[in-house]
Amino acid sequence: MNRILVAYATMAGSTAEVAQAVGEEIARCGLLVDVLPLAGIQELEGYDGVIVGGPMIMGWHRAALHFLKKHKKAFQRVPLAVFVTAMSLTQTGEMTLDGVKVSVDENLPKPPEKQGRLTFKERYARLSNYLRPLLRATHPVAPASIGIFGGRLEYGRLKWWAVLFAMLIIQAPAGERRNWPAIRAWAAGLPAAFQL
Ligand SMILES: Cc1cc2nc3c(=O)[nH]c(=O)nc-3n(C[C@H](O)[C@H](O)[C@H](O)COP(=O)(O)O)c2cc1C
């Protein structure tokens, strides 16, 4: 039976729950699934597909990006999908990046304040700005699928510097923005995206 790994990074725990939901959907399709924090994973031997998830934390979570780079060679053999959680995304209409289709949670993107001229924050929160480092990390292999979903931000769970960054740069109000139907629908399509 095919075995899938869902490996995640998290700062405050909410992406771990997203990874769990992704794993549940894949298991529902009849595949074996391991959902694990990526910190303890040494190799990808024995897996027929790998999903790597992480939150935007001043760029995609550093450990998730490092994981992609570290296992870049393995992704020539094992299909890869990636998901990102975030609180802020500028609506630019981008749905593909370098030919890879991106599933964007429809509740997440916000239109720019002024058409035609993006503010610093709006430019920063463009899909291409968020995802380009991640595509570079796996190049020349591209993920079979990318999903970007709303996350959860709770200032009480964070260190002071993280609160400061989230308030000043992303200016996202705290709250729960995880869209479970969108997350689960994306996950249910992964076995097909992996051609399993
Ligand atoms: C320090 C910090 C930086 C963040 N940077 C971004 C960001 O650049 N863009 C964004 O959309 N969300 C950003 N967020 C929001 C997180 O991506 C979001 O809250 C995510 O769901 C957190 O996942 P976790 O609970 O697994 O850590 C940031 C949050 C923190 C605390």
The ligand as an ORCA input file, in Angstrom:
! r2SCAN-3c Opt
* xyz 0 1
  C       6.434     36.482     13.498
  C       5.309     36.194     12.556
  C       5.463     36.471     11.222
  C       4.423     36.239     10.338
  N       4.605     36.540      9.022
  C       3.570     36.403      8.179
  C       3.699     36.805      6.834
  O       4.741     37.247      6.393
  N       2.617     36.699      6.036
  C       1.429     36.183      6.482
  O       0.478     36.117      5.717
  N       1.296     35.748      7.753
  C       2.328     35.857      8.596
  N       2.191     35.453      9.892
  C       0.953     34.763     10.300
  C       1.180     33.246     10.374
  O       1.599     32.734      9.129
  C      -0.118     32.546     10.799
  O      -0.532     33.075     12.035
  C       0.060     31.029     10.876
  O      -1.203     30.437     10.893
  C       0.841     30.618     12.097
  O       0.995     29.213     12.074
  P       1.444     28.379     13.365
  O       0.334     28.518     14.369
  O       1.591     26.989     12.863
  O       2.735     28.942     13.843
  C       3.205     35.681     10.801
  C       3.066     35.390     12.151
  C       4.094     35.633     13.018
  C       3.910     35.303     14.448
*
